[in-house]
Amino acid sequence: MSTQVHATIDESTVRQISDELDEPDWLLETRLDALAALDDLPMPSVIQTPGRKWTNLEDLDYESLVDPLNAAETKDQVGPDEVDVLSWSEALAEHEELLEERFGSIVDPQENYLTALSTALFSTGTVVYVPEGVDAEDVKIRTEMNSRSLFNYTLVVAEESSSVTILERQSTGEHVEGERYYSGIVEIDAAENAQVQYGSLQNLSEETYNFTLKRGDAGTYSKINWIEGNIGSRLTKTEVSTELNGDSSESQIVGAFFGHNDQHFDLDVKVWHRGEHTTADLVTRGVIDDVARTVYEGVQDVGRDAWDTSSYQRENTLMLSDESEADASPKLIINNHDTEASHSATVGQVDAEELLYMTSRGIDEQQATDMLVEGFFVPVLEEVAVDELREDLKANVKQRLRD
Amino acid sequence: MSSDQDHLKETNTEDRFAFKNEHKAAVTAEKGLNEETIRLMSEDKDEPDWMLERRLRALEVFQEMPMPTDWPAMPDLSEVDINKIVPYIRPDVELREGTDDWENLPDEIKDTFDKLGIPEAEKEALSGVGAQYESEVVYQNMKEQWEEKGVIFMNMDRAVQEHPEIVKEYFMTSCVPPSDNKFAALHGAVWSGGSFVYVPEDVQVEMPVQAYFRMNSEGMGQFEHTLIVAEPGSEVHYIEGCSAPKYSHFNLHSGGVEVFVKEDAHVQYSTVQNWSRSTYNLNTKRAIVEKNGTMEWISGSMGSKATMLYPSSILKGRGATDNHITIAFAGEGQDIDTGAKVYHNAPNTKSTIESKSIAKDGGRTNYRGLVQIADGAENSSTAVECDALMFDNESTSDTMPYMEIEESKVNVAHEATVGKIGDEDIFYLQSRGLDDDDAKQMIVSGFIEPITEELPIEYAVELNRLIELEMEGSLG
């Protein structure tokens, strides 16, 4: 491992974070174990083709980016009364048993170098607990990052036959300058017949290196839907994934991105079909401009015992500039023949005929292009079931076109 | 019906491929790979110094390069120990240069190819035929009408002697250099036999030329080299077939194919590969396509224990075109990891990739493909379509395409589907009186039809026969 954060990040730092949050021993142990494992863990996997690694996570200077003891944020986390929406320290006080049971049960704290770093150093987070049978529409988590680095952890537990819609936004405060590092891990545990809708809109400053890993475990008849919007950051490495472990479970993952300047988005979308009669639908659409680059990997993995699987994936990229680059690798891994699976990916530019049609109707070329870009997002926006997030995404696209 | 079809009909396909002859050889190299073996080979072939130097340089590259290990879900190559391979066997044939008269061949070699139907195929519709047995080409014939026009079709060893100026220029220099991958380096060190095809400017060879490769000895490696140079405005269709009997010990096939498609030239390269289930097929095939040239790769991969093969085209000139049609069939114990690579390095280039695969009885197929569109390759387009058919729950079918797009004025589309054989289709056919096996066979034949219709009739028939054989009685 070339990166050596722990020159400054040592046991005492971890103990201090844990102590300030008044954490129980088991959590401190988990953090210390993750810290100790750092040396042996690889970076998150990225696509490699002969002679080329598609994203160079090794190149980052984590040591200078990471400053866990000076973490600062403005957080807003609200939800209806019948649901617990708690800060990390409140959650420890109110639901310790639940946390001990579920923390790290879906995303292994030592899955890779960056998850271990997150586990050792996180100091903020949100726990959403939805009791059995409760329907909660409106949970909002807004995080404004006001420090050099911020490590965030989110746990959603949806008990049997409950449902919840969660909207998460990440942004950067106005008065912070220089390069930053944001790291967030999200675990969703959906029990039998539960429905979780988790929408996220990342609009961090373009000097922020962003690492996120969001994964759900879907129980029998349950449904986990993700909406993943990526607008900001200098570099984003993100995975959004669902394990369809319960029979007849479902997942939809809708992604939208818009990269410009020298932004680099490395987006992983994954679904593991493990139970029988499971369904997945993965839809991602994005635009890149200037010298921005996107790397997309989508994996539909159908296990040996996943009978009667339906799995679909679509990815479309619109390139606005010759200097931009769009890389894609949509993968099918099929071990059960009782499967209907397909994927498709396209890359193209603004349609010349459509442009001509519009300019010939008196619309100037720039405006016509902008309209076509907005139109390009319509099919994914239609898939976004949360009105507020859809409007926000639309506004962000418009803003990006004005930039 | 042509005599080929009669022949193929009469001969039991399994017998045609599974027989083996007693091992007879004039020169057999030591197992393993070292400088001494390379020098022995080169001396035995009476090669010029420059070729020996290229071999030794390739050996160095081979020794420096690691085995590929970090590919996602790559076939298991742990059994492939080069120290257990006999890299060179010269069959005990009087005629060192090979022969152009079929009757001159020793009986057991003649029998081998007779059973495979090679001369029959030649009689019909081919411009020329070559046949390689172990490491050397034993038979080669080119029809006069093409020779008169300056078309050269000869075995590669002879081409080194007779056309050194052309071979020196093209042989493992720009198209498949030894540094390309570990097995290309191995190939560069121990290559033997293969075909050399040269088509002069504006000559169109309307009938296909064909080469057949046969590995007979246990534990050997076959490393034939094929070099095709199609000068501007020329056209040629090259077909190769390969087979080897099954042994308990593994065989290694690591061929090298280099195709130069000059301006406005058109080359079609068809392969029906049916290596034995103990053969590792680790091949490197590549074409460089100049302005307005067209390269077509058509391949059927039926045999081998594991195949890793991704024929590639470098579209170097404006308006160059590439078409890939591939079919993979993996049965019990087989891992067929194959696909296509296309590099769009010039404007207005086009490529299409059509891939079909069938997995049954625990076999694995994988489409692994790379499409790269370089910055500046404007108005290029590519369409990739992969369809996989699965028969049972022991089998695996994966699709791993990679697309690197650095140019915005492009049209890139990739589509893949996986599905089981349709119950409804089978029901429909059964209700028309077909039994289950026949119904499935008919569906598979329909599934691969886009491939078979591109092949000359005798190959299409062979491919269908092979598939029938794969399907026979094995379905429940």
Interface residues (C-beta under 8 A of the other chain):
Chain A: I47 Q48 T49 P50 R52 R304 T317 M319 L320 S321 D322 E323 S324 E325 A326 D327 A328 S329 P330 K331 L332 I333 I334 N335 N336 H337 D338 T339 E340 A341 S342 H343 S344 A345 T346 V347 G348 Q349
Chain B: D70 P72 A73 N181 A359 L370 D375 E378 A388 M390 F391 D392 N393 S395 T396 S397 D398 T399 M400 P401 Y402 M403 E404 I405 E406 E407 S408 K409 V410 N411 V412 A413 H414 E415 A416 T417 V418 G419 K420
